[in-house]
Amino acid sequence: MPLSQDGQVSIYAWPCRILNVRGVGVGGPTIGVDVGNEEVIRFDCHDTPGHWHKGGYDKLGRPGNSHTDFPEGLVRVADQVGWALSQIKDNGAELLEIAEYNDAAELLDSGMVDKALAGIRSHVEKNAGLRDQAISDKLIDPTE
């Protein structure tokens, strides 16, 4: 969904991205902000192994270079999604500037951001059962 009038700044959501990390199934909603064809910011809302990527995910070359833990105590998918969406709304321009996408930061349209975030929230909520199904299907390991 576009976040800028020219459509070059956009947001996407995978309602349930599933990964196998060193033999452990993890997953849940993934929300990202792209500039053109580059992923700049990504929130992996995967319960206790959840985290996010800042500073220009694609530009920094490998996930570990942009990996950032969620704030302490933010360990549940729904809370992580809410926090991620508020970061984009309240700090989106700053996060793009940190990643050295200053032009993109200036292009953010607050009305488009609000509309897109409402759509993302609705899409993730509508598909909230996918993670539970993936746990039942043993694709994602349950977390405490």
TIRO-2110 file (N, C-alpha, C; in Angstrom, 1 decimal):
// TIRO-2110
0.9, -1.2, 0.0, N, 1, A
0.0, 0.0, 0.0, CA, 1, A
0.9, 1.2, 0.0, C, 1, A
0.6, 2.2, -0.8, N, 2, A
1.4, 3.4, -0.9, CA, 2, A
1.4, 4.3, 0.4, C, 2, A
2.6, 4.9, 0.7, N, 3, A
2.7, 5.8, 1.8, CA, 3, A
3.0, 7.2, 1.3, C, 3, A
3.3, 7.3, 0.0, N, 4, A
3.6, 8.5, -0.6, CA, 4, A
2.8, 8.7, -1.9, C, 4, A
2.6, 9.9, -2.3, N, 5, A
1.8, 10.2, -3.5, CA, 5, A
2.4, 9.6, -4.8, C, 5, A
3.7, 9.5, -4.9, N, 6, A
4.3, 8.9, -6.0, CA, 6, A
4.4, 7.3, -6.0, C, 6, A
4.0, 6.8, -4.8, N, 7, A
3.9, 5.3, -4.7, CA, 7, A
5.3, 4.7, -4.4, C, 7, A
6.4, 5.5, -4.4, N, 8, A
7.7, 4.9, -4.2, CA, 8, A
7.9, 4.5, -2.7, C, 8, A
7.2, 5.1, -1.8, N, 9, A
7.3, 4.6, -0.4, CA, 9, A
6.1, 3.8, -0.1, C, 9, A
6.2, 2.6, 0.3, N, 10, A
5.1, 1.7, 0.4, CA, 10, A
5.3, 0.8, 1.6, C, 10, A
4.1, 0.2, 2.0, N, 11, A
4.2, -0.7, 3.2, CA, 11, A
3.5, -2.0, 2.7, C, 11, A
4.0, -3.1, 3.2, N, 12, A
3.4, -4.4, 2.9, CA, 12, A
3.2, -5.2, 4.2, C, 12, A
2.4, -6.3, 4.2, N, 13, A
2.3, -7.2, 5.3, CA, 13, A
2.1, -8.6, 4.8, C, 13, A
2.9, -9.5, 5.4, N, 14, A
2.6, -10.9, 5.2, CA, 14, A
2.0, -11.3, 6.5, C, 14, A
0.7, -11.8, 6.5, N, 15, A
0.0, -12.1, 7.7, CA, 15, A
0.6, -13.3, 8.5, C, 15, A
1.4, -14.2, 7.8, N, 16, A
2.1, -15.2, 8.6, CA, 16, A
3.2, -15.7, 7.7, C, 16, A
4.4, -15.2, 8.0, N, 17, A
5.6, -15.6, 7.4, CA, 17, A
6.2, -16.7, 8.2, C, 17, A
6.6, -17.8, 7.6, N, 18, A
7.1, -18.9, 8.4, CA, 18, A
8.6, -19.2, 8.0, C, 18, A
9.5, -19.3, 9.0, N, 19, A
10.9, -19.5, 8.7, CA, 19, A
11.4, -20.7, 9.6, C, 19, A
12.4, -21.3, 9.1, N, 20, A
13.1, -22.3, 9.9, CA, 20, A
14.5, -21.8, 10.2, C, 20, A
14.7, -21.4, 11.5, N, 21, A
15.9, -20.8, 11.9, CA, 21, A
16.7, -21.9, 12.8, C, 21, A
17.7, -22.4, 12.2, N, 22, A
18.5, -23.4, 12.9, CA, 22, A
17.7, -24.5, 13.5, C, 22, A
16.7, -25.0, 12.6, N, 23, A
15.9, -26.1, 13.0, CA, 23, A
14.7, -25.8, 13.9, C, 23, A
14.5, -24.5, 14.1, N, 24, A
13.3, -24.1, 14.9, CA, 24, A
12.3, -23.4, 14.0, C, 24, A
11.1, -23.8, 14.0, N, 25, A
10.1, -23.1, 13.2, CA, 25, A
9.6, -21.8, 13.9, C, 25, A
9.8, -20.7, 13.3, N, 26, A
9.3, -19.4, 13.8, CA, 26, A
8.5, -18.7, 12.8, C, 26, A
7.7, -17.7, 13.2, N, 27, A
6.9, -17.0, 12.3, CA, 27, A
5.7, -16.2, 12.9, C, 27, A
5.1, -15.5, 12.0, N, 28, A
4.0, -14.6, 12.4, CA, 28, A
4.0, -13.5, 11.4, C, 28, A
3.2, -12.4, 11.7, N, 29, A
3.1, -11.3, 10.8, CA, 29, A
4.5, -10.6, 10.5, C, 29, A
4.7, -10.3, 9.3, N, 30, A
5.9, -9.5, 8.9, CA, 30, A
5.4, -8.2, 8.2, C, 30, A
5.8, -7.1, 8.7, N, 31, A
5.4, -5.8, 8.1, CA, 31, A
6.7, -5.0, 7.7, C, 31, A
6.7, -4.5, 6.5, N, 32, A
7.8, -3.9, 6.0, CA, 32, A
7.5, -2.6, 5.2, C, 32, A
8.5, -1.7, 5.2, N, 33, A
8.4, -0.5, 4.4, CA, 33, A
9.5, -0.5, 3.4, C, 33, A
9.1, -0.3, 2.1, N, 34, A
10.0, -0.3, 1.0, CA, 34, A
10.1, 1.1, 0.4, C, 34, A
11.2, 1.4, -0.2, N, 35, A
11.4, 2.6, -1.0, CA, 35, A
11.9, 2.1, -2.3, C, 35, A
11.0, 2.3, -3.3, N, 36, A
11.3, 1.7, -4.6, CA, 36, A
11.3, 0.2, -4.5, C, 36, A
12.3, -0.4, -4.9, N, 37, A
12.4, -1.9, -4.8, CA, 37, A
13.3, -2.3, -3.7, C, 37, A
13.6, -1.4, -2.7, N, 38, A
14.4, -1.8, -1.6, CA, 38, A
13.7, -1.8, -0.3, C, 38, A
13.9, -2.9, 0.5, N, 39, A
13.3, -3.1, 1.8, CA, 39, A
14.1, -2.3, 2.7, C, 39, A
13.5, -1.3, 3.4, N, 40, A
14.3, -0.4, 4.3, CA, 40, A
14.0, -0.7, 5.8, C, 40, A
12.8, -1.0, 6.1, N, 41, A
12.4, -1.3, 7.5, CA, 41, A
11.6, -2.5, 7.5, C, 41, A
11.8, -3.4, 8.5, N, 42, A
10.9, -4.6, 8.6, CA, 42, A
10.7, -5.0, 10.0, C, 42, A
9.5, -5.3, 10.3, N, 43, A
9.1, -5.8, 11.7, CA, 43, A
8.7, -7.2, 11.6, C, 43, A
9.4, -8.1, 12.2, N, 44, A
9.1, -9.6, 12.3, CA, 44, A
8.4, -9.8, 13.6, C, 44, A
7.1, -9.8, 13.6, N, 45, A
6.3, -10.0, 14.8, CA, 45, A
6.0, -11.4, 15.0, C, 45, A
7.0, -12.1, 15.6, N, 46, A
7.0, -13.6, 15.7, CA, 46, A
7.0, -14.1, 17.1, C, 46, A
6.3, -13.3, 18.0, N, 47, A
6.3, -13.7, 19.4, CA, 47, A
7.6, -13.5, 20.1, C, 47, A
8.0, -14.4, 21.0, N, 48, A
9.3, -14.2, 21.7, CA, 48, A
10.5, -14.1, 20.8, C, 48, A
10.6, -14.7, 19.7, N, 49, A
11.8, -14.5, 18.8, CA, 49, A
11.6, -13.3, 17.9, C, 49, A
10.5, -12.5, 18.1, N, 50, A
10.3, -11.3, 17.3, CA, 50, A
11.4, -10.3, 17.4, C, 50, A
11.5, -9.5, 16.3, N, 51, A
12.5, -8.4, 16.3, CA, 51, A
12.2, -7.5, 15.1, C, 51, A
13.0, -6.5, 14.9, N, 52, A
12.8, -5.7, 13.7, CA, 52, A
14.1, -5.3, 13.1, C, 52, A
14.1, -4.7, 11.9, N, 53, A
15.3, -4.3, 11.2, CA, 53, A
15.2, -2.9, 10.9, C, 53, A
16.2, -2.1, 11.2, N, 54, A
16.2, -0.7, 10.9, CA, 54, A
17.6, -0.3, 10.2, C, 54, A
17.6, 0.8, 9.7, N, 55, A
18.9, 1.3, 9.1, CA, 55, A
19.0, 1.0, 7.7, C, 55, A
18.1, 0.4, 7.0, N, 56, A
18.2, 0.0, 5.6, CA, 56, A
18.5, -1.4, 5.4, C, 56, A
17.4, -2.3, 5.6, N, 57, A
17.6, -3.7, 5.6, CA, 57, A
18.4, -4.2, 4.4, C, 57, A
17.9, -3.9, 3.2, N, 58, A
18.6, -4.3, 1.9, CA, 58, A
20.0, -3.7, 1.8, C, 58, A
20.1, -2.4, 2.1, N, 59, A
21.3, -1.7, 2.0, CA, 59, A
22.5, -2.3, 2.9, C, 59, A
22.1, -2.8, 4.0, N, 60, A
23.1, -3.3, 5.0, CA, 60, A
23.6, -4.7, 4.7, C, 60, A
23.0, -5.3, 3.7, N, 61, A
23.6, -6.6, 3.2, CA, 61, A
23.2, -7.9, 3.8, C, 61, A
23.1, -7.9, 5.1, N, 62, A
22.6, -9.2, 5.7, CA, 62, A
21.8, -8.8, 7.0, C, 62, A
20.9, -9.7, 7.3, N, 63, A
19.9, -9.4, 8.4, CA, 63, A
20.6, -9.0, 9.7, C, 63, A
21.7, -9.6, 10.1, N, 64, A
22.3, -9.3, 11.4, CA, 64, A
22.8, -7.8, 11.5, C, 64, A
23.0, -7.2, 10.3, N, 65, A
23.5, -5.8, 10.3, CA, 65, A
22.4, -4.8, 10.7, C, 65, A
21.1, -5.2, 10.6, N, 66, A
20.0, -4.3, 10.9, CA, 66, A
19.1, -4.8, 12.0, C, 66, A
19.4, -6.0, 12.5, N, 67, A
18.6, -6.6, 13.5, CA, 67, A
18.6, -5.8, 14.8, C, 67, A
17.3, -5.6, 15.3, N, 68, A
17.1, -4.8, 16.5, CA, 68, A
16.0, -5.6, 17.3, C, 68, A
16.3, -5.8, 18.6, N, 69, A
15.3, -6.5, 19.4, CA, 69, A
14.1, -5.5, 19.7, C, 69, A
12.9, -6.1, 19.8, N, 70, A
11.8, -5.3, 20.3, CA, 70, A
12.1, -4.8, 21.7, C, 70, A
11.5, -3.7, 22.1, N, 71, A
11.7, -3.2, 23.5, CA, 71, A
11.4, -4.4, 24.5, C, 71, A
12.0, -4.3, 25.6, N, 72, A
11.9, -5.3, 26.7, CA, 72, A
10.4, -5.5, 27.0, C, 72, A
10.0, -6.7, 27.1, N, 73, A
8.6, -7.0, 27.5, CA, 73, A
7.6, -7.0, 26.4, C, 73, A
8.0, -6.7, 25.2, N, 74, A
7.2, -6.7, 24.0, CA, 74, A
7.4, -8.1, 23.3, C, 74, A
6.6, -9.1, 23.8, N, 75, A
6.9, -10.5, 23.4, CA, 75, A
5.7, -11.2, 22.7, C, 75, A
4.6, -10.5, 22.6, N, 76, A
3.4, -11.2, 22.0, CA, 76, A
3.1, -10.5, 20.6, C, 76, A
2.7, -11.4, 19.7, N, 77, A
2.5, -10.9, 18.3, CA, 77, A
1.6, -9.7, 18.2, C, 77, A
0.4, -9.7, 18.9, N, 78, A
-0.5, -8.6, 18.8, CA, 78, A
0.2, -7.3, 19.3, C, 78, A
0.9, -7.4, 20.4, N, 79, A
1.6, -6.2, 20.9, CA, 79, A
2.7, -5.7, 20.0, C, 79, A
3.4, -6.6, 19.4, N, 80, A
4.5, -6.3, 18.4, CA, 80, A
3.9, -5.6, 17.2, C, 80, A
2.8, -6.1, 16.7, N, 81, A
2.1, -5.5, 15.5, CA, 81, A
1.7, -4.1, 15.9, C, 81, A
1.1, -3.9, 17.0, N, 82, A
0.6, -2.6, 17.4, CA, 82, A
1.8, -1.6, 17.6, C, 82, A
2.9, -2.1, 18.2, N, 83, A
4.1, -1.3, 18.3, CA, 83, A
4.7, -0.9, 17.0, C, 83, A
4.8, -1.9, 16.1, N, 84, A
5.3, -1.7, 14.7, CA, 84, A
4.5, -0.6, 14.0, C, 84, A
3.2, -0.7, 14.0, N, 85, A
2.4, 0.3, 13.3, CA, 85, A
2.5, 1.6, 13.9, C, 85, A
2.6, 1.7, 15.2, N, 86, A
2.8, 3.0, 15.9, CA, 86, A
4.2, 3.6, 15.5, C, 86, A
5.2, 2.8, 15.4, N, 87, A
6.5, 3.3, 15.0, CA, 87, A
6.5, 3.9, 13.6, C, 87, A
5.8, 3.2, 12.7, N, 88, A
5.7, 3.7, 11.3, CA, 88, A
4.9, 5.1, 11.3, C, 88, A
3.8, 5.1, 12.1, N, 89, A
3.0, 6.3, 12.1, CA, 89, A
3.7, 7.5, 12.8, C, 89, A
4.3, 7.2, 13.9, N, 90, A
4.9, 8.3, 14.7, CA, 90, A
6.4, 8.6, 14.4, C, 90, A
7.1, 7.6, 13.9, N, 91, A
8.5, 7.8, 13.6, CA, 91, A
9.0, 7.4, 12.2, C, 91, A
8.0, 7.2, 11.3, N, 92, A
8.4, 6.7, 10.0, CA, 92, A
9.4, 7.5, 9.3, C, 92, A
9.2, 8.8, 9.3, N, 93, A
10.1, 9.7, 8.6, CA, 93, A
11.5, 9.6, 9.2, C, 93, A
11.6, 9.6, 10.6, N, 94, A
12.9, 9.5, 11.3, CA, 94, A
13.6, 8.2, 10.9, C, 94, A
12.8, 7.1, 10.9, N, 95, A
13.4, 5.8, 10.6, CA, 95, A
13.9, 5.8, 9.2, C, 95, A
13.2, 6.4, 8.2, N, 96, A
13.8, 6.5, 6.9, CA, 96, A
15.0, 7.4, 6.8, C, 96, A
15.1, 8.4, 7.6, N, 97, A
16.3, 9.3, 7.6, CA, 97, A
17.4, 8.5, 8.2, C, 97, A
17.2, 7.7, 9.3, N, 98, A
18.3, 6.9, 9.9, CA, 98, A
18.9, 6.0, 8.8, C, 98, A
18.0, 5.5, 8.0, N, 99, A
18.5, 4.6, 6.9, CA, 99, A
19.0, 5.3, 5.7, C, 99, A
19.1, 6.7, 5.8, N, 100, A
19.6, 7.5, 4.8, CA, 100, A
18.7, 7.6, 3.5, C, 100, A
17.4, 7.5, 3.8, N, 101, A
16.4, 7.7, 2.7, CA, 101, A
15.7, 9.0, 3.0, C, 101, A
16.5, 10.1, 3.0, N, 102, A
15.9, 11.4, 3.4, CA, 102, A
14.8, 11.9, 2.4, C, 102, A
15.0, 11.7, 1.1, N, 103, A
14.0, 12.1, 0.2, CA, 103, A
12.7, 11.3, 0.4, C, 103, A
12.8, 10.1, 0.7, N, 104, A
11.6, 9.3, 1.0, CA, 104, A
10.9, 9.7, 2.2, C, 104, A
11.7, 10.1, 3.2, N, 105, A
11.1, 10.6, 4.5, CA, 105, A
10.3, 11.8, 4.2, C, 105, A
10.7, 12.7, 3.3, N, 106, A
10.0, 13.9, 3.0, CA, 106, A
8.7, 13.6, 2.2, C, 106, A
8.7, 12.5, 1.5, N, 107, A
7.5, 12.1, 0.7, CA, 107, A
6.4, 11.5, 1.5, C, 107, A
6.6, 11.1, 2.7, N, 108, A
5.5, 10.4, 3.5, CA, 108, A
4.3, 11.4, 3.5, C, 108, A
3.1, 10.8, 3.2, N, 109, A
1.9, 11.6, 3.3, CA, 109, A
1.1, 11.0, 4.5, C, 109, A
0.8, 11.9, 5.5, N, 110, A
0.2, 11.4, 6.7, CA, 110, A
-1.1, 10.8, 6.5, C, 110, A
-1.9, 11.3, 5.6, N, 111, A
-3.2, 10.7, 5.3, CA, 111, A
-3.1, 9.3, 4.7, C, 111, A
-2.1, 9.2, 3.8, N, 112, A
-1.9, 7.9, 3.1, CA, 112, A
-1.3, 6.9, 4.2, C, 112, A
-0.5, 7.4, 5.1, N, 113, A
0.1, 6.5, 6.1, CA, 113, A
-1.1, 6.0, 7.0, C, 113, A
-2.0, 6.9, 7.4, N, 114, A
-3.1, 6.5, 8.3, CA, 114, A
-4.0, 5.4, 7.6, C, 114, A
-4.3, 5.7, 6.3, N, 115, A
-5.1, 4.8, 5.6, CA, 115, A
-4.4, 3.4, 5.4, C, 115, A
-3.2, 3.4, 5.0, N, 116, A
-2.4, 2.2, 4.8, CA, 116, A
-2.3, 1.4, 6.2, C, 116, A
-2.0, 2.1, 7.2, N, 117, A
-1.9, 1.4, 8.5, CA, 117, A
-3.2, 0.7, 9.0, C, 117, A
-4.3, 1.4, 8.7, N, 118, A
-5.6, 0.8, 9.0, CA, 118, A
-5.8, -0.4, 8.2, C, 118, A
-5.4, -0.4, 6.9, N, 119, A
-5.6, -1.6, 6.0, CA, 119, A
-4.7, -2.7, 6.5, C, 119, A
-3.5, -2.4, 6.9, N, 120, A
-2.5, -3.4, 7.4, CA, 120, A
-3.1, -4.0, 8.6, C, 120, A
-3.5, -3.2, 9.6, N, 121, A
-4.0, -3.7, 10.8, CA, 121, A
-5.2, -4.7, 10.6, C, 121, A
-6.1, -4.3, 9.7, N, 122, A
-7.3, -5.1, 9.4, CA, 122, A
-6.9, -6.4, 8.7, C, 122, A
-5.9, -6.4, 7.8, N, 123, A
-5.4, -7.6, 7.1, CA, 123, A
-4.8, -8.5, 8.1, C, 123, A
-4.0, -8.0, 9.0, N, 124, A
-3.3, -8.9, 10.0, CA, 124, A
-4.3, -9.5, 11.0, C, 124, A
-5.3, -8.7, 11.4, N, 125, A
-6.3, -9.2, 12.3, CA, 125, A
-7.2, -10.2, 11.7, C, 125, A
-7.6, -10.0, 10.4, N, 126, A
-8.4, -11.0, 9.7, CA, 126, A
-7.7, -12.3, 9.6, C, 126, A
-6.4, -12.3, 9.5, N, 127, A
-5.6, -13.5, 9.3, CA, 127, A
-4.9, -14.0, 10.5, C, 127, A
-5.3, -13.5, 11.7, N, 128, A
-4.6, -13.9, 12.9, CA, 128, A
-4.6, -15.4, 13.2, C, 128, A
-5.6, -16.1, 12.7, N, 129, A
-5.6, -17.5, 13.0, CA, 129, A
-4.5, -18.3, 12.2, C, 129, A
-3.9, -17.7, 11.2, N, 130, A
-2.9, -18.4, 10.4, CA, 130, A
-1.7, -18.9, 11.3, C, 130, A
-1.3, -18.1, 12.2, N, 131, A
-0.1, -18.4, 13.1, CA, 131, A
-0.5, -19.6, 13.9, C, 131, A
-1.7, -19.6, 14.5, N, 132, A
-2.2, -20.7, 15.3, CA, 132, A
-2.3, -22.0, 14.5, C, 132, A
-2.7, -21.9, 13.3, N, 133, A
-2.8, -23.0, 12.4, CA, 133, A
-1.4, -23.6, 12.1, C, 133, A
-0.4, -22.7, 11.8, N, 134, A
0.9, -23.1, 11.6, CA, 134, A
1.5, -23.8, 12.8, C, 134, A
1.2, -23.4, 14.0, N, 135, A
1.6, -24.0, 15.2, CA, 135, A
1.0, -25.4, 15.2, C, 135, A
-0.3, -25.5, 15.0, N, 136, A
-1.0, -26.8, 15.0, CA, 136, A
-0.4, -27.8, 13.9, C, 136, A
0.0, -27.2, 12.8, N, 137, A
0.6, -28.0, 11.7, CA, 137, A
2.1, -28.3, 12.0, C, 137, A
2.6, -27.8, 13.1, N, 138, A
4.0, -28.0, 13.5, CA, 138, A
5.0, -27.3, 12.5, C, 138, A
4.5, -26.2, 11.9, N, 139, A
5.4, -25.4, 11.1, CA, 139, A
6.1, -24.3, 11.9, C, 139, A
5.4, -23.9, 12.9, N, 140, A
6.0, -22.9, 13.9, CA, 140, A
6.0, -23.6, 15.2, C, 140, A
7.2, -23.5, 15.9, N, 141, A
7.3, -24.1, 17.3, CA, 141, A
6.6, -23.1, 18.3, C, 141, A
5.7, -23.7, 19.2, N, 142, A
5.1, -22.8, 20.1, CA, 142, A
6.1, -22.1, 21.1, C, 142, A
5.8, -20.9, 21.5, N, 143, A
6.6, -20.2, 22.4, CA, 143, A
5.9, -20.1, 23.8, C, 143, A
6.7, -19.9, 24.8, N, 144, A
6.1, -19.7, 26.1, CA, 144, A
5.6, -18.3, 26.3, C, 144, A
END
